[in-house]
Amino acid sequence: MIAVYPGTFDPLTNGHTDLVSRAERLFDKVIVGIAVASGKEAFFSVAERTELAKTVLAKHKRVEVLAFEGLLVDFAEQCHAKVILRGLRAVSDFEYEFQLAGMNRALAPQLESVFMTPSEKYAFLSSALVREVAYLGGDISAFVATEVARAMLTRIRG
């Protein structure tokens, strides 16, 4: 069974990679769908985010990284996925994710939404927090892969 794990992944965090690792044990294939960041300014371009994710996730043999634009359900159908995988860090994520799952079910009833929680050590972690810490000169090495940290620091330092 194929699962699509969508997000902007701007940047891809260790929480994301942890979820991918655990999802790979559950599904035949996990497609990490790098979404165009509509409605918000991205730190990295979709091409940069895709390349970083491919590099970081290269050791995962049943994981593929693809960029997409448009409706998630259309992308999932193009990928022959049966599952949309989403991460829930806290109760605050639930309401939004519940709404998304309902909309996705209305648009494509054949797709199931599956929610996974992060490992406890990543429950607080978000891309937005990593960006903020990086902008303020903090050490992000515990939160993202080395390649991501290097790319972020290069971007910030100009």
C-alpha angles and dihedrals in degrees: 000000000000122000126193116213105195130191145118091256091199087184116002105233133201086254090061093047091048090054091048091051092052094043090053088065091055103042135048090230135008118202113199103210112205105205125209104250099245116188096013136069112252125223090213127028117250089254092053092046091049094050093046091050091048090052096046094044097040093110091060104091097193095046124095126186119213133167119227142180128198131026117003092219090057091050091047091051091049088053092049089238122163095189137053108206120207134176123229115200100172143355087269089067093053101075094051093043091047090055091048092049091051093050092046090050090051091050097041114013092181091067120083124207115223121190126206128186121223125248108275093252089062100039092106096044124110134162090241092056092048091051091049094049090048093049090051092052098254126147109264097174093108092053106046139029117273092253092053093047091050092049092047094050091047090052094047095047089050 
